[in-house]
């Protein structure tokens, strides 16, 4: 069974995943994905520093989503609640 470590954005959790040579999943529940790039680079750097094969690096992202055939459904059912939640998290986290 594949095992990976899910992280919420702290360097300590990223470091632990790299130390053990495990794949990493970044949980992006607030903010912009580009804000996580320094942590992705840190993971890769530490992964290599611990002597793991760089060809085996595996990274992923968890993020909320809503799938439908209609943009109108997204705007009516998903966007208002999602935008309010992200605004709240963004305000709290900066």
GULUMMAR-902718 format. One line per field, with one value per residue: residue in three letters; x, y, z of N, C-alpha, C in turn. Coordinates in steps of 0.1 Angstrom, whole numbers. Layout:
% residues N
res = (ALA	...)
n.X = (X	...)
n.Y = (Y	...)
n.Z = (Z	...)
ca.X = (X	...)
ca.Y = (Y	...)
ca.Z = (Z	...)
c.X = (X	...)
c.Y = (Y	...)
c.Z = (Z	...)
***
This chain:
% residues 94
res = (UNK	UNK	UNK	UNK	UNK	UNK	UNK	UNK	UNK	UNK	UNK	UNK	UNK	UNK	UNK	UNK	UNK	UNK	UNK	UNK	UNK	UNK	UNK	UNK	UNK	UNK	UNK	UNK	UNK	UNK	UNK	UNK	UNK	UNK	UNK	UNK	UNK	UNK	UNK	UNK	UNK	UNK	UNK	UNK	UNK	UNK	UNK	UNK	UNK	UNK	UNK	UNK	UNK	UNK	UNK	UNK	UNK	UNK	UNK	UNK	UNK	UNK	UNK	UNK	UNK	UNK	UNK	UNK	UNK	UNK	UNK	UNK	UNK	UNK	UNK	UNK	UNK	UNK	UNK	UNK	UNK	UNK	UNK	UNK	UNK	UNK	UNK	UNK	UNK	UNK	UNK	UNK	UNK	UNK)
n.X = (8	7	23	21	30	9	9	5	18	40	75	87	71	74	101	103	89	107	130	124	121	96	67	50	21	7	-16	-38	-58	-64	-53	-30	-17	9	21	31	53	80	81	79	103	120	114	124	151	159	152	170	193	192	200	183	170	167	151	129	113	82	54	24	-9	-36	-67	-97	-126	-152	-172	-189	-212	-219	-212	-229	-240	-218	-213	-237	-241	-216	-195	-202	-202	-176	-159	-164	-154	-127	-119	-121	-102	-80	-78	-72	-48	-32)
n.Y = (-12	21	48	81	114	138	173	205	228	235	239	219	196	191	186	162	144	144	134	107	98	97	101	132	152	182	200	222	243	268	300	306	283	288	299	277	269	275	256	232	232	232	206	190	196	188	161	151	157	139	116	103	89	112	108	95	112	122	143	159	175	184	197	216	210	213	197	200	202	227	261	280	265	261	288	294	273	265	285	308	299	286	308	325	309	306	333	338	320	330	355	349	335	351)
n.Z = (0	-10	8	20	32	44	44	59	54	70	76	92	90	63	61	77	60	38	50	56	31	19	-3	-7	1	-4	14	3	15	17	5	-22	-46	-55	-33	-19	-32	-23	-2	-16	-30	-9	2	-20	-19	7	5	-14	1	21	8	-9	-39	-64	-87	-77	-64	-53	-55	-45	-45	-25	-28	-25	-46	-71	-93	-123	-151	-157	-157	-145	-124	-108	-100	-86	-66	-56	-56	-38	-11	-10	-16	5	26	19	19	47	57	44	55	82	79	64)
ca.X = (0	15	22	27	27	2	14	-3	26	51	88	90	64	80	114	100	86	119	139	120	120	82	60	44	9	4	-30	-40	-72	-65	-42	-27	-8	23	27	37	65	92	81	82	117	127	113	133	164	161	151	183	203	192	205	172	171	158	142	118	105	67	47	10	-17	-50	-74	-112	-131	-166	-172	-203	-212	-224	-206	-239	-242	-207	-215	-248	-240	-203	-186	-204	-197	-162	-152	-165	-145	-113	-117	-119	-89	-69	-77	-66	-34	-25)
ca.Y = (0	33	57	94	123	150	184	217	240	238	233	207	184	189	180	148	136	142	126	93	95	94	111	143	158	195	203	236	246	283	306	303	272	293	301	265	265	274	243	221	233	227	192	184	199	179	147	148	158	126	106	96	90	123	103	89	122	123	154	160	185	182	210	214	213	211	194	201	206	241	273	286	257	265	301	294	264	262	296	317	292	284	321	330	301	310	346	337	314	339	366	343	330	361)
ca.Z = (0	-10	19	18	43	40	51	58	51	80	72	100	84	50	64	81	48	30	58	54	16	15	-11	1	-4	2	16	0	18	18	-1	-36	-47	-57	-20	-15	-40	-14	6	-25	-33	4	2	-29	-14	18	0	-20	11	29	0	-16	-54	-69	-97	-70	-57	-56	-48	-49	-39	-21	-28	-27	-59	-74	-107	-129	-165	-159	-150	-137	-112	-99	-95	-77	-55	-50	-54	-27	2	-11	-16	19	34	15	24	61	60	39	65	94	77	57)
c.X = (9	12	28	23	20	6	5	5	37	64	91	83	70	93	112	98	99	129	137	119	106	77	53	32	7	-11	-32	-54	-74	-52	-40	-16	7	29	34	50	78	93	84	97	125	126	123	147	168	160	164	194	204	196	195	174	162	148	129	110	91	61	33	3	-31	-56	-89	-116	-146	-166	-187	-201	-215	-217	-216	-241	-230	-209	-227	-246	-226	-195	-190	-199	-181	-154	-153	-155	-130	-110	-114	-105	-78	-67	-69	-51	-26	-22)
c.Y = (12	42	70	103	135	162	197	230	244	232	220	195	181	182	165	139	133	133	111	89	92	105	121	149	171	198	218	239	261	289	301	292	277	297	289	261	265	261	231	221	228	212	185	185	189	164	142	148	145	114	98	99	101	119	97	99	122	134	154	172	180	196	207	217	209	208	193	204	220	251	279	278	260	278	302	285	263	275	305	311	291	297	326	322	305	324	346	331	323	350	361	340	341	358)
c.Z = (0	3	16	30	38	49	49	56	61	75	80	94	70	52	68	69	40	37	56	40	12	6	-2	-7	3	2	14	3	19	11	-16	-36	-48	-43	-14	-22	-32	-6	-3	-28	-20	5	-7	-25	-3	14	-6	-9	20	20	-8	-31	-59	-80	-90	-63	-62	-48	-53	-42	-36	-21	-30	-41	-60	-89	-112	-144	-168	-150	-140	-124	-102	-92	-85	-65	-48	-46	-41	-14	1	-10	-2	28	31	20	39	64	55	49	77	91	70	43)
***
